[in-house]
Amino acid sequence: MTISRRDAMTGVLAAGGALALARAERAEAASAAAPTTDWKRGPDNQRIADLGDGRFLNPLLSGDRPDPAILKDGADYYMTFSSFDSYPGITIWHSRDLINWQPRKAALNKNIGSVWAVSLEKYKGRYFLYIPVKAEPNSIFVIHADHIDGPWSDPIDLKLHQHIDPCHAVGEDGSRWLFLSGGDRIRLSDDGLSTVGAVEHVYDPWRYPDTWDVEGFAPEGPKIHRHGDWFYMLTAVGGTAGPPTGHMVIAARSKSIHGPWEQHPNNPLVHTESAYERWWSRGHASLVEAPDKSWWAVYHGYENGLWTLGRQTLLDPVAWTADGWFHMKGGDLSQPIAKPRGGQALPHGMALSDDFRELKLGAKWNFFRPAPDEASRARVEGGALVLKGRGTAPVDSSPLLLIAGDPAYEFQCDIEIAPGGTAGLILFYDDKLYCGLGFDEKRFVTHQYGIERGRPDNPHGRRMTMKVSNRHHIVSYHLSGDGGKTWSRFDRGMEVSGYHHNVRGGFLMLRPGLYAAGPGEAKFRNFRFRAL
């Protein structure tokens, strides 16, 4: 993919116009000289990383897959991500070659708050997830299971209210620890289900020059790896979002889990240097060994001009050096990279289209900020998703949402409402920022900027087919009264490039979905998604 001058300038304007036009012109010349490569396409025409020729092209997992936590478990790899206010949360993905991934099950069903960067570990045959949440108060929980698909235990509150981003580590003496944001740590009990003693400060992260454009220092996301004679700690600094050049990866090492920690001589190891690179705000890295014994770093980043897609998962090759350090080899990750060899390639991803023969909560659909009884609202029946109405609009209806990872797509669905009910299709960032189109039996309701606006007449009554197109942030709606044989365009369009974290906060993405509000139940049939 070649980044055009228009795309580059779109990114500059979104970032605040801080970089000069001359740099944009240089970036345009550089990108014009670069090879043009597009992604392969998978289910529903969604882009996939594996190019099928021994190479892959990032993103490894498209769409909002932030703060990747990865676990090598024999020949299997498991990975999960921050799920924030989406429940069921912490969906586990599975791979055997590091490139192709399939979703399995969600590990967390009870709403304990907004889930941030977790730690996924296996210790003495048991799986653990250490889960930081933003709630009242903030805390860190732990759940455990004897199988990766669960059942997972109920969450146990570790009562750590001042830290985020835990990382489980085992010392050379067998002691168990949680490393935390800010260079701190706390000891864990032998069973890993409670803490011992107090939080202690053990590491002062490397600091970038104060002339760099960043969001803030914010040392977070520590990841501890033991390799050879050393423990290595990778840390994210510079802030997760904000300027494209902010987020970065630094490293330190120690012969003991107890320190002292020596800074990597070439920090930062990953850093977006220009707003004209394909991937922005790259950070929060873990190391992992591939089936062929090569080493890789998995981390996240925003795609140039596409903050609306959230932080996507990236894979970067790693080289170890004779002095016991390592570096990343992938550059700005804009070009294809040779895949690791070995391992069984699973079919990648999943279709977002749904015939509703079964209810795929967690693996595909998630409620936004659900009440304890939210799952009872939804069932499948006769090829339809039957969703009980709640609230009056997307703001208070806890909509059902998907993660879509392409810059352009469309989705459609047959919708039938009960008398007095309202339902529709939406693009949803959070309960304060969304857009979409709904209807009751007499009128449409347009959702713009997170509020409800025009209510033109509805000629279709209580049943219609609705289609939403999002083409590089340009949104349009089409309607059909005959099941999609003929379409009419709804007279309202939108531009949604500002529906993202740097405008609203929250670290989320703009997600397609559906909602039902008011009395009765809405029925959704033949949900069809297609990347464009």
C-alpha positions as MATLAB code, in Angstrom:
seq = 'MTISRRDAMTGVLAAGGALALARAERAEAASAAAPTTDWKRGPDNQRIADLGDGRFLNPLLSGDRPDPAILKDGADYYMTFSSFDSYPGITIWHSRDLINWQPRKAALNKNIGSVWAVSLEKYKGRYFLYIPVKAEPNSIFVIHADHIDGPWSDPIDLKLHQHIDPCHAVGEDGSRWLFLSGGDRIRLSDDGLSTVGAVEHVYDPWRYPDTWDVEGFAPEGPKIHRHGDWFYMLTAVGGTAGPPTGHMVIAARSKSIHGPWEQHPNNPLVHTESAYERWWSRGHASLVEAPDKSWWAVYHGYENGLWTLGRQTLLDPVAWTADGWFHMKGGDLSQPIAKPRGGQALPHGMALSDDFRELKLGAKWNFFRPAPDEASRARVEGGALVLKGRGTAPVDSSPLLLIAGDPAYEFQCDIEIAPGGTAGLILFYDDKLYCGLGFDEKRFVTHQYGIERGRPDNPHGRRMTMKVSNRHHIVSYHLSGDGGKTWSRFDRGMEVSGYHHNVRGGFLMLRPGLYAAGPGEAKFRNFRFRAL';
ca = [
       0.000    0.000    0.000;
       1.400    3.410   -0.953;
       0.619    6.278    1.403;
      -0.527    9.158   -0.793;
       0.144   12.810   -0.065;
      -3.550   13.204    0.689;
      -3.393   10.358    3.232;
      -0.250   11.796    4.746;
      -1.741   15.248    5.087;
      -4.901   13.737    6.568;
      -2.715   12.239    9.263;
      -0.918   15.544    9.827;
      -4.132   17.491   10.132;
      -5.533   14.892   12.539;
      -2.361   15.183   14.605;
      -2.662   18.939   14.801;
      -0.570   20.043   11.797;
       2.656   20.063   13.796;
       4.903   18.820   10.974;
       5.887   20.880    7.967;
       4.610   20.465    4.425;
       8.170   19.869    3.266;
       8.269   16.681    5.321;
       4.994   15.572    3.730;
       6.513   16.070    0.297;
       9.567   14.010    1.256;
       7.306   11.286    2.642;
       5.311   11.288   -0.575;
       8.456   10.823   -2.636;
       9.675    8.016   -0.383;
       6.345    6.189   -0.421;
       6.051    6.539   -4.177;
       9.347    4.692   -4.522;
       8.319    1.888   -2.184;
       6.825   -1.395   -3.456;
       3.047   -1.470   -3.497;
       1.632   -4.467   -1.666;
      -1.912   -5.218   -0.601;
      -3.261   -7.666    1.922;
      -4.734  -11.051    1.225;
      -8.444  -11.377    1.883;
     -10.188  -13.774    4.214;
     -13.767  -14.278    5.463;
     -16.129  -11.490    4.347;
     -13.267  -10.074    2.259;
     -11.473   -8.936    5.419;
      -7.754   -8.345    5.104;
      -5.443  -10.950    6.637;
      -1.722  -10.832    7.337;
      -0.586  -14.083    5.661;
       0.204  -13.303    2.003;
       0.392  -16.998    1.108;
       3.893  -16.714   -0.402;
       6.024  -17.182    2.707;
       5.535  -13.569    3.824;
       3.077  -11.594    5.923;
       2.033   -7.957    6.037;
       1.049   -6.223    9.255;
      -1.335   -5.841   10.998;
      -1.110   -9.327   12.446;
      -4.651   -8.868   13.805;
      -6.573   -5.912   12.419;
      -9.015   -3.746   14.306;
      -8.859   -2.910   17.975;
      -6.553   -5.562   19.483;
      -4.557   -3.457   21.956;
      -2.045   -4.386   24.646;
      -1.441   -7.915   23.320;
      -0.630  -10.509   25.975;
       0.878  -13.616   24.389;
       1.635  -17.065   25.822;
       3.656  -19.866   24.225;
       2.269  -23.172   25.530;
       4.170  -25.984   23.838;
       3.162  -25.992   20.170;
       0.261  -23.620   20.859;
       0.183  -19.864   21.144;
      -2.548  -17.969   22.948;
      -3.094  -14.245   22.831;
      -5.600  -11.819   24.265;
      -6.096   -8.079   24.471;
      -7.578   -5.249   26.473;
     -11.361   -5.516   26.114;
     -12.323   -2.360   28.046;
     -16.132   -2.071   28.450;
     -16.977   -4.966   26.100;
     -18.383   -8.144   27.626;
     -18.000  -11.082   27.463;
     -14.406   -9.875   27.634;
     -10.814  -11.070   27.249;
     -11.399  -13.312   24.235;
      -8.575  -15.849   23.853;
      -7.095  -16.259   20.348;
      -5.168  -19.367   19.274;
      -2.349  -19.931   16.766;
       0.257  -22.549   15.959;
       2.423  -20.523   13.573;
       2.274  -16.991   15.077;
       0.708  -15.626   11.876;
      -2.764  -17.136   11.600;
      -5.125  -16.782   14.565;
      -8.574  -18.020   15.517;
     -10.793  -16.764   18.344;
     -11.792  -19.307   20.975;
     -13.766  -18.244   24.045;
     -14.008  -15.215   26.279;
     -12.510  -15.690   29.729;
     -14.409  -12.953   31.591;
     -18.198  -12.801   31.763;
     -18.761  -10.759   34.915;
     -18.555   -6.981   34.447;
     -15.863   -5.841   36.889;
     -15.052   -2.581   35.088;
     -13.122   -1.433   32.030;
     -10.463   -4.087   31.344;
      -7.007   -2.756   30.514;
      -3.736   -4.553   29.675;
      -3.812   -8.068   31.125;
      -1.131  -10.672   31.805;
      -1.761  -14.190   30.458;
       0.417  -16.838   32.053;
       0.727  -20.563   32.660;
       2.349  -21.756   35.857;
       2.596  -25.378   37.004;
      -0.180  -26.485   34.658;
      -2.656  -23.727   35.542;
      -3.576  -20.682   33.438;
      -3.758  -17.251   35.056;
      -5.083  -13.905   33.876;
      -4.126  -10.833   35.884;
      -6.653   -8.128   34.991;
      -6.361   -4.396   35.709;
      -9.696   -2.567   35.644;
     -10.751    1.043   35.645;
     -13.665    1.154   38.074;
     -14.603    2.629   41.434;
     -12.029    2.032   42.767;
      -9.471    0.892   40.191;
      -7.928   -2.452   41.017;
      -6.221   -5.589   39.692;
      -8.032   -8.943   39.675;
      -6.910  -12.498   38.978;
      -8.810  -15.403   37.435;
      -7.516  -18.913   36.800;
      -8.413  -22.088   34.886;
      -7.080  -25.572   34.306;
      -7.834  -25.323   30.563;
      -7.408  -22.343   28.271;
     -11.114  -22.530   27.346;
     -12.123  -22.518   30.994;
     -14.169  -22.624   32.998;
     -12.379  -19.648   34.514;
     -12.755  -18.845   38.185;
     -14.631  -15.876   39.554;
     -12.455  -12.748   39.711;
     -10.390  -12.309   42.877;
      -9.625   -8.700   43.844;
      -5.939   -8.191   44.665;
      -6.764   -4.682   45.951;
      -3.978   -2.941   44.041;
      -5.598    0.452   43.487;
      -2.682    2.586   42.274;
      -1.273    0.582   39.376;
      -2.159   -0.808   35.949;
      -0.649   -3.306   33.497;
       0.453   -6.218   35.700;
       2.958   -8.763   34.408;
       3.438  -12.111   36.149;
       7.049  -13.239   36.535;
       8.839  -16.090   38.289;
      12.269  -15.421   39.757;
      15.365  -17.606   39.634;
      14.527  -18.577   43.223;
      10.975  -19.660   42.343;
       9.334  -16.551   43.809;
       6.258  -15.177   42.007;
       5.818  -11.489   41.307;
       3.601   -8.960   39.611;
       5.549   -6.216   37.880;
       3.441   -3.058   37.598;
       3.318    0.314   35.909;
       5.857    2.924   36.971;
       8.716    0.478   37.567;
       7.088   -1.113   40.632;
       6.410   -4.699   41.667;
       4.733   -6.741   44.410;
       5.235  -10.315   45.504;
       2.563  -12.945   44.950;
       1.668  -15.860   47.177;
       2.779  -19.297   46.017;
      -0.662  -19.986   44.524;
      -0.659  -16.645   42.706;
      -4.044  -15.629   44.113;
      -3.028  -13.007   46.665;
      -0.216  -10.540   47.321;
       2.505  -10.640   49.963;
       3.913   -7.488   51.519;
       3.883   -4.031   49.966;
       4.490   -2.587   46.519;
       8.148   -1.671   45.995;
       9.909    0.456   43.387;
      12.614   -1.495   41.550;
      13.253    0.216   38.198;
      13.615    3.746   36.851;
      12.703    3.564   33.148;
      14.859    5.152   30.466;
      13.602    8.608   29.509;
      13.473   10.096   26.016;
      14.744   13.625   25.190;
      12.309   16.353   26.218;
      12.272   17.685   22.639;
      10.308   14.643   21.420;
       6.568   14.947   20.757;
       4.874   12.528   23.157;
       1.663   12.253   25.141;
       3.450   11.857   28.480;
       6.105    9.713   30.180;
       3.623    7.084   31.478;
       5.893    4.025   31.979;
       3.501    1.089   31.651;
       2.988   -2.371   30.198;
       6.065   -4.089   31.669;
       6.764   -7.524   30.186;
       9.329   -9.823   31.804;
      11.078  -12.554   29.801;
      13.825  -14.930   30.892;
      16.262  -15.829   28.117;
      19.638  -17.398   28.706;
      21.296  -15.895   31.763;
      19.173  -12.760   31.809;
      15.775  -11.420   32.725;
      14.607   -8.832   30.216;
      12.030   -6.158   30.953;
      10.239   -4.399   28.093;
       8.330   -1.237   28.997;
       6.152    1.234   27.083;
       6.768    4.947   27.564;
       5.596    8.107   25.820;
       1.853    7.633   26.230;
      -0.456    5.247   24.402;
      -2.010    7.720   21.955;
      -1.654   11.465   21.430;
       1.063   12.398   18.884;
       1.878    9.570   16.440;
       5.513    9.767   17.615;
       4.718    9.265   21.308;
       4.402    5.587   22.208;
       7.635    3.550   22.150;
       9.350    0.391   23.444;
      12.315    0.417   25.796;
      14.167   -2.477   27.457;
      16.373   -3.291   30.424;
      17.935   -6.496   31.765;
      19.141   -8.062   34.998;
      20.810  -11.299   36.029;
      18.241  -11.546   38.838;
      14.526  -10.898   39.120;
      15.537   -8.692   42.050;
      17.703   -6.370   39.934;
      19.606   -4.175   39.452;
      18.242   -3.378   35.975;
      20.608   -2.246   33.224;
      19.163   -0.029   30.459;
      19.395   -1.195   26.848;
      22.155    0.873   25.184;
      19.969    1.503   22.108;
      16.695    2.589   23.701;
      14.113    3.104   22.338;
      13.930   -0.148   20.394;
      10.666    0.759   18.638;
       9.650    4.350   17.959;
       7.521    5.957   15.252;
       9.696    8.845   14.118;
       7.347   10.514   11.643;
       3.605   10.970   11.167;
       4.127    9.707    7.602;
       5.033    6.182    8.613;
       2.325    3.571    8.153;
       2.145    2.702   11.862;
       1.795    5.258   14.637;
       2.203    5.095   18.427;
       3.908    1.702   18.428;
       4.529    0.153   21.814;
       3.578   -2.252   24.592;
       5.784   -5.124   23.387;
       6.297   -8.755   24.392;
       8.904  -11.236   23.155;
       7.911  -14.671   21.873;
       9.752  -17.623   20.321;
       8.359  -18.983   17.033;
       8.163  -22.680   16.057;
      11.448  -22.363   14.121;
      13.223  -20.924   17.203;
      13.325  -17.417   15.734;
      12.267  -14.578   18.009;
       9.614  -11.941   17.528;
       8.074   -8.956   19.265;
       4.320   -8.493   19.344;
       2.983   -5.010   20.106;
       0.274   -2.594   19.009;
      -0.006    0.579   16.928;
      -2.438    2.881   15.178;
      -2.642    2.767   11.396;
      -1.812    6.018    9.604;
      -4.946    8.184    9.535;
      -7.095    5.431   11.061;
      -7.334    6.127   14.778;
     -10.955    4.975   14.416;
      -9.749    1.357   14.014;
      -8.086    1.440   17.415;
      -4.696   -0.049   18.232;
      -3.982   -3.028   16.007;
      -1.640   -5.929   16.765;
       1.727   -5.915   14.982;
       4.512   -8.505   14.699;
       8.170   -7.510   14.412;
      11.170   -9.862   13.898;
      13.817   -9.825   16.648;
      17.567  -10.457   16.409;
      19.724  -11.399   19.404;
      23.241   -9.984   19.458;
      26.509  -11.417   20.796;
      26.424   -9.121   23.834;
      23.133  -10.642   24.999;
      20.920   -7.771   23.854;
      18.315   -7.805   21.076;
      16.820   -5.432   18.553;
      13.754   -5.332   16.300;
      14.397   -5.757   12.562;
      11.083   -4.783   10.953;
      11.621   -1.044   10.623;
       8.353    0.837   10.233;
       6.524   -2.451    9.355;
       5.183   -1.018    6.099;
       6.569   -3.833    3.940;
       6.020   -7.624    3.853;
       8.179   -9.718    6.186;
       9.270  -13.347    5.840;
       7.137  -15.573    8.073;
       8.605  -17.847   10.733;
       8.723  -21.433    9.554;
       6.970  -24.410   11.063;
       3.772  -24.758   12.950;
       0.322  -25.562   11.628;
      -1.429  -22.674    9.887;
      -4.975  -22.427   11.220;
      -7.674  -20.648    9.198;
      -7.279  -16.996   10.134;
      -9.942  -14.846   11.728;
     -13.667  -15.316   11.454;
     -16.610  -14.172    9.392;
     -18.446  -11.211   10.867;
     -21.550  -12.106    8.883;
     -23.994  -14.063   11.026;
     -26.973  -16.310   10.244;
     -27.759  -16.477   13.977;
     -27.923  -20.240   14.173;
     -26.056  -19.853   17.449;
     -25.333  -16.938   19.737;
     -21.624  -16.136   19.484;
     -21.196  -13.877   22.488;
     -17.557  -13.266   23.351;
     -15.978  -14.790   20.249;
     -17.818  -12.392   17.903;
     -20.403  -10.142   19.595;
     -19.920   -8.099   22.767;
     -22.271   -5.990   24.829;
     -21.075   -2.503   25.695;
     -20.902   -1.874   29.436;
     -23.516   -4.528   30.273;
     -25.715   -4.809   33.323;
     -25.473   -8.069   35.296;
     -28.519   -9.469   33.448;
     -27.503   -8.276   29.967;
     -26.881  -11.700   28.449;
     -30.469  -12.700   29.243;
     -31.669  -10.097   26.733;
     -30.322  -12.053   23.761;
     -31.226  -15.437   22.301;
     -31.327  -17.051   18.870;
     -34.566  -18.477   17.557;
     -35.481  -19.659   14.057;
     -32.456  -18.062   12.406;
     -32.968  -14.733   14.167;
     -31.229  -12.895   16.957;
     -33.997  -11.909   19.339;
     -32.898   -8.944   21.422;
     -35.051   -7.508   24.178;
     -35.244   -3.732   24.109;
     -33.483   -1.707   26.784;
     -33.313    2.038   27.336;
     -34.349    4.588   24.739;
     -31.348    4.838   22.365;
     -27.803    3.475   21.928;
     -26.677    5.657   24.837;
     -28.512    3.456   27.365;
     -29.372    0.277   25.456;
     -26.039   -1.603   25.801;
     -25.713   -2.347   22.060;
     -24.173   -5.501   20.583;
     -20.938   -4.721   18.748;
     -18.298   -6.267   16.472;
     -14.624   -5.485   15.852;
     -14.072   -4.631   12.182;
     -10.483   -4.143   11.020;
     -10.788   -2.715    7.505;
     -10.793    0.973    6.532;
     -13.883    0.457    4.371;
     -16.803   -1.923    4.830;
     -20.560   -2.270    4.737;
     -23.006   -4.282    6.812;
     -26.707   -4.953    6.496;
     -29.440   -6.762    8.371;
     -33.168   -7.558    8.206;
     -34.755   -5.935   11.249;
     -38.220   -6.433   12.703;
     -39.437   -4.483   15.725;
     -42.259   -4.926   18.217;
     -45.021   -2.310   18.515;
     -43.583    0.688   20.323;
     -40.007   -0.562   19.994;
     -36.992    0.973   18.265;
     -34.012   -0.768   16.656;
     -31.272   -0.069   14.148;
     -27.671   -0.298   13.027;
     -24.898    1.857   14.441;
     -21.232    2.793   14.386;
     -20.403    3.063   18.058;
     -17.355    4.479   19.840;
     -18.917    4.800   23.283;
     -22.130    5.969   24.889;
     -21.245    9.610   24.217;
     -20.011    9.273   20.639;
     -21.821    7.186   18.035;
     -23.832    7.462   14.840;
     -26.356    5.300   13.030;
     -29.951    4.917   11.963;
     -32.882    3.438   13.851;
     -36.630    3.278   13.379;
     -39.916    2.741   15.135;
     -43.112    1.811   13.324;
     -43.773    5.400   12.212;
     -40.481    7.294   12.036;
     -36.757    6.967   11.614;
     -34.332    8.298   14.180;
     -30.879    9.471   13.119;
     -28.000    9.155   15.570;
     -25.283   11.770   15.108;
     -22.428   12.810   17.412;
     -23.902   10.637   20.166;
     -27.294   12.339   20.168;
     -30.655   11.666   18.524;
     -31.695   14.115   15.820;
     -34.054   14.059   12.814;
     -37.170   11.862   12.725;
     -38.421   11.612    9.127;
     -41.376    9.396    8.221;
     -40.816    5.643    7.966;
     -42.693    4.148    4.980;
     -41.722    0.537    5.772;
     -43.462    0.026    9.108;
     -42.086   -2.468   11.586;
     -39.852   -4.460    9.214;
     -37.121   -3.457    6.783;
     -33.589   -4.224    5.616;
     -30.993   -1.631    6.539;
     -27.448   -1.202    5.218;
     -24.631    0.962    6.580;
     -21.517    1.769    4.543;
     -18.339    3.175    6.085;
     -15.936    4.039    3.257;
     -12.802    5.573    4.741;
     -14.897    7.500    7.304;
     -17.682    8.499    4.888;
     -20.906    6.934    6.183;
     -24.097    6.358    4.190;
     -27.332    4.437    4.791;
     -29.533    2.465    2.391;
     -32.969    0.960    3.016;
     -35.039   -1.801    1.459;
     -38.609   -2.895    1.971;
     -38.297   -6.069   -0.104;
     -35.439   -7.888    1.608;
     -32.628   -6.197   -0.293;
     -33.898   -6.578   -3.853;
     -34.197   -2.819   -4.298;
     -32.560   -0.095   -2.245;
     -33.146    3.588   -1.575;
     -30.539    5.887   -0.096;
     -31.434    7.546    3.184;
     -30.981   11.297    2.994;
     -28.379   11.652    5.689;
     -24.625   11.018    5.552;
     -21.765   11.513    7.949;
     -17.986   11.847    8.213;
     -16.581   10.064   11.263;
     -12.782   10.426   11.168;
     -12.955   12.186   14.552;
     -14.690    9.318   16.365;
     -11.564    8.169   18.186;
      -9.502    8.321   21.363;
      -7.665   11.583   20.672;
     -11.052   13.323   20.510;
     -13.094   11.417   23.073;
     -10.600    9.463   25.214;
     -11.263    5.912   26.370;
      -8.764    4.016   24.128;
     -11.587    2.428   22.078;
     -12.465    2.058   18.383;
     -15.467    2.832   16.183;
     -17.368   -0.462   16.031;
     -20.276   -1.619   13.855;
     -23.231   -3.040   15.719;
     -26.940   -3.149   16.388;
     -29.272   -2.054   19.144;
     -32.822   -2.538   20.414;
     -34.568   -0.021   22.669;
     -38.002    0.490   24.139;
     -40.629   -2.161   24.854;
     -40.762   -5.648   23.353;
     -38.145   -7.533   21.369;
     -36.441   -6.809   18.060;
     -35.507   -9.574   15.639;
     -32.347   -9.375   13.515;
     -31.877  -11.777   10.587;
     -29.305  -12.290    7.833;
     -26.573  -10.045    9.182;
     -24.111   -9.541    6.329;
     -20.705   -7.878    6.569;
     -18.296   -7.194    3.699;
     -14.984   -5.378    3.656;
     -14.634   -3.102    0.632;
];
